[in-house]
Amino acid sequence: QVRLVESGGGLVQAGGSLRLSCAASASIFSGNAMGWYRQAPGKQRELVATVSSGGGNTNYADSVKGRFTISRDNAKNMVYLQMNSLEPEDTAVYYCKPFGVGWLKAYWGQGTQVTVSS
């Protein structure tokens, strides 16, 4: 069973913070790197951050480096995205999913909306 449920989005002023959470089914979470993606209106979906299966390695898009932190809790099958110093350009729907898993390429959860006002 494939389950990805994102939460934690909302409306925040520029400079503020949000913490996104993603609950995943164990079958697709365990042993896989996880990624957070986002899609802004009129733009293609982009990869924001990834975390390795053990949590020890992370990577970030240049646009969020130093402001966002990805982490995971393998005991709870959860992945998080702490977003600080938010900018209006961060406004998008945010999604999580396993990273680099071919058979899940077309699968996306419902996402969570993040809106940053200036």
Backbone as XML, in Angstrom:
<?xml version="1.0"?>
<chain id="A" units="angstrom">
  <residue number="1" name="GLN">
    <atom name="N" x="0.845" y="-1.187" z="0.000"/>
    <atom name="CA" x="0.000" y="0.000" z="0.000"/>
    <atom name="C" x="0.883" y="1.240" z="0.000"/>
  </residue>
  <residue number="2" name="VAL">
    <atom name="N" x="0.557" y="2.183" z="-0.876"/>
    <atom name="CA" x="1.289" y="3.437" z="-0.972"/>
    <atom name="C" x="0.518" y="4.524" z="-0.247"/>
  </residue>
  <residue number="3" name="ARG">
    <atom name="N" x="1.170" y="5.124" z="0.745"/>
    <atom name="CA" x="0.529" y="6.189" z="1.510"/>
    <atom name="C" x="1.527" y="7.290" z="1.757"/>
  </residue>
  <residue number="4" name="LEU">
    <atom name="N" x="1.193" y="8.485" z="1.342"/>
    <atom name="CA" x="1.989" y="9.683" z="1.585"/>
    <atom name="C" x="1.031" y="10.795" z="1.970"/>
  </residue>
  <residue number="5" name="VAL">
    <atom name="N" x="1.150" y="11.292" z="3.178"/>
    <atom name="CA" x="0.256" y="12.331" z="3.661"/>
    <atom name="C" x="1.084" y="13.485" z="4.189"/>
  </residue>
  <residue number="6" name="GLU">
    <atom name="N" x="1.033" y="14.603" z="3.475"/>
    <atom name="CA" x="1.773" y="15.801" z="3.866"/>
    <atom name="C" x="0.883" y="16.710" z="4.704"/>
  </residue>
  <residue number="7" name="SER">
    <atom name="N" x="1.511" y="17.412" z="5.649"/>
    <atom name="CA" x="0.770" y="18.350" z="6.494"/>
    <atom name="C" x="1.715" y="19.433" z="6.998"/>
  </residue>
  <residue number="8" name="GLY">
    <atom name="N" x="1.136" y="20.463" z="7.591"/>
    <atom name="CA" x="1.927" y="21.508" z="8.225"/>
    <atom name="C" x="2.028" y="22.805" z="7.455"/>
  </residue>
  <residue number="9" name="GLY">
    <atom name="N" x="1.471" y="22.841" z="6.251"/>
    <atom name="CA" x="1.520" y="24.070" z="5.481"/>
    <atom name="C" x="0.615" y="25.142" z="6.064"/>
  </residue>
  <residue number="10" name="GLY">
    <atom name="N" x="0.698" y="26.313" z="5.474"/>
    <atom name="CA" x="-0.141" y="27.414" z="5.946"/>
    <atom name="C" x="0.302" y="28.728" z="5.357"/>
  </residue>
  <residue number="11" name="LEU">
    <atom name="N" x="-0.253" y="29.795" z="5.923"/>
    <atom name="CA" x="0.083" y="31.152" z="5.498"/>
    <atom name="C" x="1.022" y="31.769" z="6.529"/>
  </residue>
  <residue number="12" name="VAL">
    <atom name="N" x="2.132" y="32.299" z="6.068"/>
    <atom name="CA" x="3.122" y="32.871" z="6.975"/>
    <atom name="C" x="3.717" y="34.116" z="6.321"/>
  </residue>
  <residue number="13" name="GLN">
    <atom name="N" x="4.143" y="35.053" z="7.128"/>
    <atom name="CA" x="4.791" y="36.242" z="6.602"/>
    <atom name="C" x="6.240" y="35.950" z="6.229"/>
  </residue>
  <residue number="14" name="ALA">
    <atom name="N" x="6.769" y="36.735" z="5.321"/>
    <atom name="CA" x="8.174" y="36.597" z="4.945"/>
    <atom name="C" x="9.051" y="36.707" z="6.193"/>
  </residue>
  <residue number="15" name="GLY">
    <atom name="N" x="10.035" y="35.825" z="6.263"/>
    <atom name="CA" x="10.902" y="35.761" z="7.431"/>
    <atom name="C" x="10.460" y="34.757" z="8.475"/>
  </residue>
  <residue number="16" name="GLY">
    <atom name="N" x="9.252" y="34.252" z="8.315"/>
    <atom name="CA" x="8.719" y="33.302" z="9.279"/>
    <atom name="C" x="9.180" y="31.881" z="9.016"/>
  </residue>
  <residue number="17" name="SER">
    <atom name="N" x="8.621" y="30.964" z="9.818"/>
    <atom name="CA" x="9.014" y="29.557" z="9.753"/>
    <atom name="C" x="7.793" y="28.648" z="9.706"/>
  </residue>
  <residue number="18" name="LEU">
    <atom name="N" x="7.976" y="27.500" z="9.110"/>
    <atom name="CA" x="6.981" y="26.430" z="9.116"/>
    <atom name="C" x="7.715" y="25.100" z="9.183"/>
  </residue>
  <residue number="19" name="ARG">
    <atom name="N" x="7.040" y="24.113" z="9.729"/>
    <atom name="CA" x="7.585" y="22.759" z="9.739"/>
    <atom name="C" x="6.590" y="21.841" z="9.065"/>
  </residue>
  <residue number="20" name="LEU">
    <atom name="N" x="6.998" y="21.259" z="7.960"/>
    <atom name="CA" x="6.159" y="20.320" z="7.240"/>
    <atom name="C" x="6.435" y="18.900" z="7.719"/>
  </residue>
  <residue number="21" name="SER">
    <atom name="N" x="5.391" y="18.096" z="7.718"/>
    <atom name="CA" x="5.507" y="16.691" z="8.095"/>
    <atom name="C" x="4.945" y="15.815" z="6.987"/>
  </residue>
  <residue number="22" name="CYS">
    <atom name="N" x="5.484" y="14.632" z="6.880"/>
    <atom name="CA" x="5.004" y="13.673" z="5.886"/>
    <atom name="C" x="4.966" y="12.301" z="6.521"/>
  </residue>
  <residue number="23" name="ALA">
    <atom name="N" x="3.787" y="11.695" z="6.504"/>
    <atom name="CA" x="3.613" y="10.328" z="6.987"/>
    <atom name="C" x="3.592" y="9.392" z="5.790"/>
  </residue>
  <residue number="24" name="ALA">
    <atom name="N" x="4.446" y="8.395" z="5.818"/>
    <atom name="CA" x="4.536" y="7.461" z="4.700"/>
    <atom name="C" x="4.286" y="6.040" z="5.168"/>
  </residue>
  <residue number="25" name="SER">
    <atom name="N" x="3.768" y="5.232" z="4.284"/>
    <atom name="CA" x="3.590" y="3.823" z="4.616"/>
    <atom name="C" x="4.969" y="3.164" z="4.686"/>
  </residue>
  <residue number="26" name="ALA">
    <atom name="N" x="5.067" y="2.201" z="5.587"/>
    <atom name="CA" x="6.356" y="1.562" z="5.830"/>
    <atom name="C" x="6.917" y="0.904" z="4.570"/>
  </residue>
  <residue number="27" name="SER">
    <atom name="N" x="6.031" y="0.403" z="3.745"/>
    <atom name="CA" x="6.472" y="-0.338" z="2.560"/>
    <atom name="C" x="7.281" y="0.514" z="1.595"/>
  </residue>
  <residue number="28" name="ILE">
    <atom name="N" x="7.042" y="1.826" z="1.589"/>
    <atom name="CA" x="7.784" y="2.685" z="0.663"/>
    <atom name="C" x="8.793" y="3.578" z="1.393"/>
  </residue>
  <residue number="29" name="PHE">
    <atom name="N" x="8.723" y="3.597" z="2.719"/>
    <atom name="CA" x="9.605" y="4.471" z="3.487"/>
    <atom name="C" x="10.905" y="3.762" z="3.851"/>
  </residue>
  <residue number="30" name="SER">
    <atom name="N" x="10.757" y="2.583" z="4.374"/>
    <atom name="CA" x="11.926" y="1.863" z="4.878"/>
    <atom name="C" x="12.937" y="1.574" z="3.773"/>
  </residue>
  <residue number="31" name="GLY">
    <atom name="N" x="14.176" y="1.946" z="4.027"/>
    <atom name="CA" x="15.254" y="1.643" z="3.102"/>
    <atom name="C" x="15.386" y="2.579" z="1.921"/>
  </residue>
  <residue number="32" name="ASN">
    <atom name="N" x="14.494" y="3.559" z="1.813"/>
    <atom name="CA" x="14.542" y="4.496" z="0.694"/>
    <atom name="C" x="14.945" y="5.890" z="1.148"/>
  </residue>
  <residue number="33" name="ALA">
    <atom name="N" x="15.725" y="6.562" z="0.309"/>
    <atom name="CA" x="15.906" y="7.997" z="0.508"/>
    <atom name="C" x="14.547" y="8.667" z="0.306"/>
  </residue>
  <residue number="34" name="MET">
    <atom name="N" x="14.372" y="9.793" z="0.963"/>
    <atom name="CA" x="13.116" y="10.539" z="0.844"/>
    <atom name="C" x="13.411" y="11.947" z="0.363"/>
  </residue>
  <residue number="35" name="GLY">
    <atom name="N" x="12.457" y="12.504" z="-0.352"/>
    <atom name="CA" x="12.642" y="13.851" z="-0.865"/>
    <atom name="C" x="11.418" y="14.724" z="-0.633"/>
  </residue>
  <residue number="36" name="TRP">
    <atom name="N" x="11.665" y="16.010" z="-0.513"/>
    <atom name="CA" x="10.598" y="17.008" z="-0.527"/>
    <atom name="C" x="10.693" y="17.747" z="-1.863"/>
  </residue>
  <residue number="37" name="TYR">
    <atom name="N" x="9.533" y="17.946" z="-2.469"/>
    <atom name="CA" x="9.422" y="18.632" z="-3.744"/>
    <atom name="C" x="8.432" y="19.781" z="-3.574"/>
  </residue>
  <residue number="38" name="ARG">
    <atom name="N" x="8.445" y="20.703" z="-4.518"/>
    <atom name="CA" x="7.441" y="21.763" z="-4.479"/>
    <atom name="C" x="7.074" y="22.179" z="-5.903"/>
  </residue>
  <residue number="39" name="GLN">
    <atom name="N" x="5.849" y="22.685" z="-6.023"/>
    <atom name="CA" x="5.382" y="23.179" z="-7.308"/>
    <atom name="C" x="4.663" y="24.497" z="-7.092"/>
  </residue>
  <residue number="40" name="ALA">
    <atom name="N" x="5.244" y="25.532" z="-7.656"/>
    <atom name="CA" x="4.648" y="26.865" z="-7.591"/>
    <atom name="C" x="3.700" y="27.046" z="-8.772"/>
  </residue>
  <residue number="41" name="PRO">
    <atom name="N" x="2.752" y="27.951" z="-8.654"/>
    <atom name="CA" x="1.800" y="28.186" z="-9.753"/>
    <atom name="C" x="2.516" y="28.520" z="-11.057"/>
  </residue>
  <residue number="42" name="GLY">
    <atom name="N" x="2.159" y="27.808" z="-12.116"/>
    <atom name="CA" x="2.736" y="28.079" z="-13.425"/>
    <atom name="C" x="4.142" y="27.571" z="-13.622"/>
  </residue>
  <residue number="43" name="LYS">
    <atom name="N" x="4.667" y="26.836" z="-12.636"/>
    <atom name="CA" x="6.042" y="26.343" z="-12.741"/>
    <atom name="C" x="6.078" y="24.826" z="-12.630"/>
  </residue>
  <residue number="44" name="GLN">
    <atom name="N" x="7.173" y="24.245" z="-13.075"/>
    <atom name="CA" x="7.346" y="22.799" z="-12.952"/>
    <atom name="C" x="7.667" y="22.423" z="-11.511"/>
  </residue>
  <residue number="45" name="ARG">
    <atom name="N" x="7.324" y="21.207" z="-11.167"/>
    <atom name="CA" x="7.663" y="20.694" z="-9.850"/>
    <atom name="C" x="9.182" y="20.577" z="-9.737"/>
  </residue>
  <residue number="46" name="GLU">
    <atom name="N" x="9.724" y="20.940" z="-8.582"/>
    <atom name="CA" x="11.168" y="20.890" z="-8.394"/>
    <atom name="C" x="11.521" y="20.180" z="-7.098"/>
  </residue>
  <residue number="47" name="LEU">
    <atom name="N" x="12.703" y="19.587" z="-7.100"/>
    <atom name="CA" x="13.209" y="18.906" z="-5.915"/>
    <atom name="C" x="13.808" y="19.939" z="-4.973"/>
  </residue>
  <residue number="48" name="VAL">
    <atom name="N" x="13.403" y="19.885" z="-3.716"/>
    <atom name="CA" x="13.862" y="20.859" z="-2.727"/>
    <atom name="C" x="14.969" y="20.290" z="-1.849"/>
  </residue>
  <residue number="49" name="ALA">
    <atom name="N" x="14.756" y="19.060" z="-1.372"/>
    <atom name="CA" x="15.719" y="18.468" z="-0.450"/>
    <atom name="C" x="15.568" y="16.953" z="-0.438"/>
  </residue>
  <residue number="50" name="THR">
    <atom name="N" x="16.653" y="16.272" z="-0.125"/>
    <atom name="CA" x="16.612" y="14.828" z="0.027"/>
    <atom name="C" x="17.340" y="14.418" z="1.305"/>
  </residue>
  <residue number="51" name="VAL">
    <atom name="N" x="16.949" y="13.273" z="1.823"/>
    <atom name="CA" x="17.627" y="12.694" z="2.992"/>
    <atom name="C" x="17.813" y="11.212" z="2.724"/>
  </residue>
  <residue number="52" name="SER">
    <atom name="N" x="18.982" y="10.692" z="3.075"/>
    <atom name="CA" x="19.274" y="9.285" z="2.841"/>
    <atom name="C" x="18.430" y="8.391" z="3.739"/>
  </residue>
  <residue number="53" name="SER">
    <atom name="N" x="18.440" y="7.105" z="3.448"/>
    <atom name="CA" x="17.589" y="6.172" z="4.186"/>
    <atom name="C" x="17.923" y="6.156" z="5.678"/>
  </residue>
  <residue number="54" name="GLY">
    <atom name="N" x="19.174" y="6.348" z="6.021"/>
    <atom name="CA" x="19.565" y="6.371" z="7.415"/>
    <atom name="C" x="19.497" y="7.734" z="8.056"/>
  </residue>
  <residue number="55" name="GLY">
    <atom name="N" x="19.300" y="8.754" z="7.235"/>
    <atom name="CA" x="19.185" y="10.118" z="7.753"/>
    <atom name="C" x="20.494" y="10.876" z="7.847"/>
  </residue>
  <residue number="56" name="GLY">
    <atom name="N" x="21.602" y="10.209" z="7.526"/>
    <atom name="CA" x="22.890" y="10.854" z="7.728"/>
    <atom name="C" x="23.333" y="11.782" z="6.619"/>
  </residue>
  <residue number="57" name="ASN">
    <atom name="N" x="22.739" y="11.643" z="5.454"/>
    <atom name="CA" x="23.136" y="12.479" z="4.314"/>
    <atom name="C" x="21.953" y="13.278" z="3.800"/>
  </residue>
  <residue number="58" name="THR">
    <atom name="N" x="22.161" y="14.559" z="3.611"/>
    <atom name="CA" x="21.110" y="15.436" z="3.111"/>
    <atom name="C" x="21.653" y="16.281" z="1.960"/>
  </residue>
  <residue number="59" name="ASN">
    <atom name="N" x="20.745" y="16.655" z="1.088"/>
    <atom name="CA" x="21.097" y="17.545" z="-0.014"/>
    <atom name="C" x="19.972" y="18.543" z="-0.228"/>
  </residue>
  <residue number="60" name="TYR">
    <atom name="N" x="20.335" y="19.742" z="-0.681"/>
    <atom name="CA" x="19.358" y="20.818" z="-0.828"/>
    <atom name="C" x="19.528" y="21.538" z="-2.160"/>
  </residue>
  <residue number="61" name="ALA">
    <atom name="N" x="18.417" y="22.033" z="-2.668"/>
    <atom name="CA" x="18.483" y="22.939" z="-3.804"/>
    <atom name="C" x="19.177" y="24.220" z="-3.352"/>
  </residue>
  <residue number="62" name="ASP">
    <atom name="N" x="19.891" y="24.843" z="-4.269"/>
    <atom name="CA" x="20.611" y="26.064" z="-3.913"/>
    <atom name="C" x="19.680" y="27.136" z="-3.348"/>
  </residue>
  <residue number="63" name="SER">
    <atom name="N" x="18.454" y="27.156" z="-3.837"/>
    <atom name="CA" x="17.514" y="28.204" z="-3.433"/>
    <atom name="C" x="17.082" y="28.102" z="-1.973"/>
  </residue>
  <residue number="64" name="VAL">
    <atom name="N" x="17.262" y="26.945" z="-1.357"/>
    <atom name="CA" x="16.812" y="26.770" z="0.033"/>
    <atom name="C" x="17.953" y="26.445" z="0.981"/>
  </residue>
  <residue number="65" name="LYS">
    <atom name="N" x="19.150" y="26.279" z="0.428"/>
    <atom name="CA" x="20.298" y="25.893" z="1.255"/>
    <atom name="C" x="20.524" y="26.930" z="2.356"/>
  </residue>
  <residue number="66" name="GLY">
    <atom name="N" x="20.703" y="26.454" z="3.581"/>
    <atom name="CA" x="20.921" y="27.346" z="4.707"/>
    <atom name="C" x="19.644" y="27.816" z="5.380"/>
  </residue>
  <residue number="67" name="ARG">
    <atom name="N" x="18.505" y="27.584" z="4.747"/>
    <atom name="CA" x="17.220" y="27.999" z="5.317"/>
    <atom name="C" x="16.332" y="26.811" z="5.667"/>
  </residue>
  <residue number="68" name="PHE">
    <atom name="N" x="16.409" y="25.746" z="4.889"/>
    <atom name="CA" x="15.567" y="24.564" z="5.093"/>
    <atom name="C" x="16.410" y="23.417" z="5.646"/>
  </residue>
  <residue number="69" name="THR">
    <atom name="N" x="15.771" y="22.576" z="6.462"/>
    <atom name="CA" x="16.425" y="21.384" z="6.994"/>
    <atom name="C" x="15.482" y="20.193" z="6.859"/>
  </residue>
  <residue number="70" name="ILE">
    <atom name="N" x="15.960" y="19.157" z="6.193"/>
    <atom name="CA" x="15.173" y="17.930" z="6.057"/>
    <atom name="C" x="15.659" y="16.923" z="7.085"/>
  </residue>
  <residue number="71" name="SER">
    <atom name="N" x="14.719" y="16.162" z="7.639"/>
    <atom name="CA" x="15.076" y="15.127" z="8.606"/>
    <atom name="C" x="14.037" y="14.014" z="8.532"/>
  </residue>
  <residue number="72" name="ARG">
    <atom name="N" x="14.338" y="12.898" z="9.166"/>
    <atom name="CA" x="13.398" y="11.784" z="9.164"/>
    <atom name="C" x="13.448" y="11.051" z="10.487"/>
  </residue>
  <residue number="73" name="ASP">
    <atom name="N" x="12.335" y="10.406" z="10.796"/>
    <atom name="CA" x="12.231" y="9.572" z="11.991"/>
    <atom name="C" x="11.852" y="8.180" z="11.503"/>
  </residue>
  <residue number="74" name="ASN">
    <atom name="N" x="12.824" y="7.297" z="11.442"/>
    <atom name="CA" x="12.575" y="5.972" z="10.872"/>
    <atom name="C" x="11.684" y="5.109" z="11.757"/>
  </residue>
  <residue number="75" name="ALA">
    <atom name="N" x="11.612" y="5.415" z="13.009"/>
    <atom name="CA" x="10.731" y="4.649" z="13.905"/>
    <atom name="C" x="9.260" y="4.982" z="13.654"/>
  </residue>
  <residue number="76" name="LYS">
    <atom name="N" x="9.023" y="6.176" z="13.125"/>
    <atom name="CA" x="7.642" y="6.620" z="12.907"/>
    <atom name="C" x="7.259" y="6.701" z="11.430"/>
  </residue>
  <residue number="77" name="ASN">
    <atom name="N" x="8.197" y="6.373" z="10.550"/>
    <atom name="CA" x="7.961" y="6.500" z="9.100"/>
    <atom name="C" x="7.552" y="7.928" z="8.728"/>
  </residue>
  <residue number="78" name="MET">
    <atom name="N" x="8.273" y="8.877" z="9.282"/>
    <atom name="CA" x="7.969" y="10.288" z="9.062"/>
    <atom name="C" x="9.182" y="11.004" z="8.479"/>
  </residue>
  <residue number="79" name="VAL">
    <atom name="N" x="8.918" y="11.982" z="7.648"/>
    <atom name="CA" x="9.964" y="12.868" z="7.155"/>
    <atom name="C" x="9.480" y="14.297" z="7.350"/>
  </residue>
  <residue number="80" name="TYR">
    <atom name="N" x="10.415" y="15.194" z="7.670"/>
    <atom name="CA" x="10.081" y="16.560" z="8.030"/>
    <atom name="C" x="10.872" y="17.545" z="7.167"/>
  </residue>
  <residue number="81" name="LEU">
    <atom name="N" x="10.317" y="18.741" z="7.070"/>
    <atom name="CA" x="11.033" y="19.836" z="6.417"/>
    <atom name="C" x="10.848" y="21.083" z="7.272"/>
  </residue>
  <residue number="82" name="GLN">
    <atom name="N" x="11.911" y="21.471" z="7.958"/>
    <atom name="CA" x="11.893" y="22.708" z="8.732"/>
    <atom name="C" x="12.284" y="23.844" z="7.795"/>
  </residue>
  <residue number="83" name="MET">
    <atom name="N" x="11.414" y="24.818" z="7.683"/>
    <atom name="CA" x="11.631" y="25.934" z="6.760"/>
    <atom name="C" x="11.720" y="27.234" z="7.548"/>
  </residue>
  <residue number="84" name="ASN">
    <atom name="N" x="12.867" y="27.860" z="7.491"/>
    <atom name="CA" x="13.096" y="29.123" z="8.182"/>
    <atom name="C" x="13.362" y="30.230" z="7.167"/>
  </residue>
  <residue number="85" name="SER">
    <atom name="N" x="13.269" y="31.455" z="7.632"/>
    <atom name="CA" x="13.534" y="32.618" z="6.776"/>
    <atom name="C" x="12.781" y="32.510" z="5.451"/>
  </residue>
  <residue number="86" name="LEU">
    <atom name="N" x="11.512" y="32.210" z="5.561"/>
    <atom name="CA" x="10.716" y="31.988" z="4.352"/>
    <atom name="C" x="10.590" y="33.252" z="3.521"/>
  </residue>
  <residue number="87" name="GLU">
    <atom name="N" x="10.553" y="33.029" z="2.221"/>
    <atom name="CA" x="10.464" y="34.111" z="1.242"/>
    <atom name="C" x="9.220" y="33.906" z="0.377"/>
  </residue>
  <residue number="88" name="PRO">
    <atom name="N" x="8.682" y="34.986" z="-0.185"/>
    <atom name="CA" x="7.507" y="34.814" z="-1.067"/>
    <atom name="C" x="7.748" y="33.803" z="-2.185"/>
  </residue>
  <residue number="89" name="GLU">
    <atom name="N" x="8.994" y="33.686" z="-2.623"/>
    <atom name="CA" x="9.335" y="32.736" z="-3.690"/>
    <atom name="C" x="9.197" y="31.281" z="-3.242"/>
  </residue>
  <residue number="90" name="ASP">
    <atom name="N" x="9.049" y="31.047" z="-1.943"/>
    <atom name="CA" x="8.856" y="29.693" z="-1.436"/>
    <atom name="C" x="7.398" y="29.256" z="-1.514"/>
  </residue>
  <residue number="91" name="THR">
    <atom name="N" x="6.523" y="30.151" z="-1.910"/>
    <atom name="CA" x="5.109" y="29.820" z="-2.034"/>
    <atom name="C" x="4.922" y="28.723" z="-3.078"/>
  </residue>
  <residue number="92" name="ALA">
    <atom name="N" x="4.298" y="27.628" z="-2.646"/>
    <atom name="CA" x="4.129" y="26.461" z="-3.514"/>
    <atom name="C" x="3.340" y="25.393" z="-2.763"/>
  </residue>
  <residue number="93" name="VAL">
    <atom name="N" x="2.950" y="24.367" z="-3.498"/>
    <atom name="CA" x="2.451" y="23.155" z="-2.863"/>
    <atom name="C" x="3.654" y="22.234" z="-2.672"/>
  </residue>
  <residue number="94" name="TYR">
    <atom name="N" x="3.820" y="21.730" z="-1.456"/>
    <atom name="CA" x="4.960" y="20.895" z="-1.109"/>
    <atom name="C" x="4.522" y="19.431" z="-1.001"/>
  </residue>
  <residue number="95" name="TYR">
    <atom name="N" x="5.357" y="18.569" z="-1.570"/>
    <atom name="CA" x="5.089" y="17.137" z="-1.596"/>
    <atom name="C" x="6.300" y="16.361" z="-1.090"/>
  </residue>
  <residue number="96" name="CYS">
    <atom name="N" x="6.041" y="15.202" z="-0.514"/>
    <atom name="CA" x="7.140" y="14.312" z="-0.176"/>
    <atom name="C" x="6.925" y="12.992" z="-0.902"/>
  </residue>
  <residue number="97" name="LYS">
    <atom name="N" x="8.010" y="12.295" z="-1.142"/>
    <atom name="CA" x="7.920" y="10.959" z="-1.728"/>
    <atom name="C" x="9.297" y="10.329" z="-1.698"/>
  </residue>
  <residue number="98" name="PRO">
    <atom name="N" x="9.376" y="9.021" z="-1.815"/>
    <atom name="CA" x="10.686" y="8.387" z="-1.912"/>
    <atom name="C" x="11.461" y="8.935" z="-3.102"/>
  </residue>
  <residue number="99" name="PHE">
    <atom name="N" x="12.758" y="9.091" z="-2.896"/>
    <atom name="CA" x="13.609" y="9.661" z="-3.933"/>
    <atom name="C" x="14.298" y="8.550" z="-4.721"/>
  </residue>
  <residue number="100" name="GLY">
    <atom name="N" x="14.173" y="8.629" z="-6.042"/>
    <atom name="CA" x="14.882" y="7.677" z="-6.886"/>
    <atom name="C" x="14.236" y="6.313" z="-6.985"/>
  </residue>
  <residue number="101" name="VAL">
    <atom name="N" x="12.958" y="6.227" z="-6.659"/>
    <atom name="CA" x="12.242" y="4.956" z="-6.770"/>
    <atom name="C" x="11.404" y="4.994" z="-8.038"/>
  </residue>
  <residue number="102" name="GLY">
    <atom name="N" x="11.847" y="4.259" z="-9.050"/>
    <atom name="CA" x="11.242" y="4.384" z="-10.372"/>
    <atom name="C" x="9.759" y="4.086" z="-10.434"/>
  </residue>
  <residue number="103" name="TRP">
    <atom name="N" x="9.326" y="3.055" z="-9.752"/>
    <atom name="CA" x="7.923" y="2.670" z="-9.879"/>
    <atom name="C" x="6.976" y="3.656" z="-9.200"/>
  </residue>
  <residue number="104" name="LEU">
    <atom name="N" x="7.498" y="4.572" z="-8.418"/>
    <atom name="CA" x="6.673" y="5.604" z="-7.793"/>
    <atom name="C" x="6.725" y="6.928" z="-8.546"/>
  </residue>
  <residue number="105" name="LYS">
    <atom name="N" x="7.328" y="6.939" z="-9.727"/>
    <atom name="CA" x="7.547" y="8.184" z="-10.447"/>
    <atom name="C" x="6.264" y="8.984" z="-10.630"/>
  </residue>
  <residue number="106" name="ALA">
    <atom name="N" x="5.171" y="8.301" z="-10.943"/>
    <atom name="CA" x="3.928" y="9.005" z="-11.260"/>
    <atom name="C" x="3.040" y="9.217" z="-10.045"/>
  </residue>
  <residue number="107" name="TYR">
    <atom name="N" x="3.483" y="8.767" z="-8.881"/>
    <atom name="CA" x="2.625" y="8.856" z="-7.702"/>
    <atom name="C" x="2.962" y="10.099" z="-6.890"/>
  </residue>
  <residue number="108" name="TRP">
    <atom name="N" x="1.933" y="10.858" z="-6.538"/>
    <atom name="CA" x="2.084" y="12.020" z="-5.670"/>
    <atom name="C" x="0.961" y="12.054" z="-4.658"/>
  </residue>
  <residue number="109" name="GLY">
    <atom name="N" x="1.250" y="12.469" z="-3.465"/>
    <atom name="CA" x="0.223" y="12.677" z="-2.462"/>
    <atom name="C" x="-0.545" y="13.956" z="-2.757"/>
  </residue>
  <residue number="110" name="GLN">
    <atom name="N" x="-1.346" y="14.386" z="-1.788"/>
    <atom name="CA" x="-2.169" y="15.579" z="-2.008"/>
    <atom name="C" x="-1.381" y="16.870" z="-1.813"/>
  </residue>
  <residue number="111" name="GLY">
    <atom name="N" x="-0.241" y="16.774" z="-1.155"/>
    <atom name="CA" x="0.583" y="17.950" z="-0.928"/>
    <atom name="C" x="0.031" y="18.838" z="0.178"/>
  </residue>
  <residue number="112" name="THR">
    <atom name="N" x="0.830" y="19.833" z="0.551"/>
    <atom name="CA" x="0.405" y="20.818" z="1.548"/>
    <atom name="C" x="0.813" y="22.199" z="1.034"/>
  </residue>
  <residue number="113" name="GLN">
    <atom name="N" x="-0.125" y="23.130" z="1.110"/>
    <atom name="CA" x="0.082" y="24.470" z="0.545"/>
    <atom name="C" x="0.864" y="25.344" z="1.524"/>
  </residue>
  <residue number="114" name="VAL">
    <atom name="N" x="1.907" y="25.965" z="1.013"/>
    <atom name="CA" x="2.673" y="26.959" z="1.767"/>
    <atom name="C" x="2.550" y="28.284" z="1.031"/>
  </residue>
  <residue number="115" name="THR">
    <atom name="N" x="2.086" y="29.281" z="1.753"/>
    <atom name="CA" x="1.956" y="30.614" z="1.167"/>
    <atom name="C" x="2.719" y="31.607" z="2.031"/>
  </residue>
  <residue number="116" name="VAL">
    <atom name="N" x="3.647" y="32.321" z="1.418"/>
    <atom name="CA" x="4.465" y="33.293" z="2.138"/>
    <atom name="C" x="4.115" y="34.683" z="1.621"/>
  </residue>
  <residue number="117" name="SER">
    <atom name="N" x="3.621" y="35.509" z="2.514"/>
    <atom name="CA" x="3.241" y="36.866" z="2.128"/>
    <atom name="C" x="4.400" y="37.835" z="2.369"/>
  </residue>
  <residue number="118" name="SER">
    <atom name="N" x="4.461" y="38.850" z="1.532"/>
    <atom name="CA" x="5.562" y="39.829" z="1.647"/>
    <atom name="C" x="5.182" y="40.986" z="2.546"/>
  </residue>
</chain>
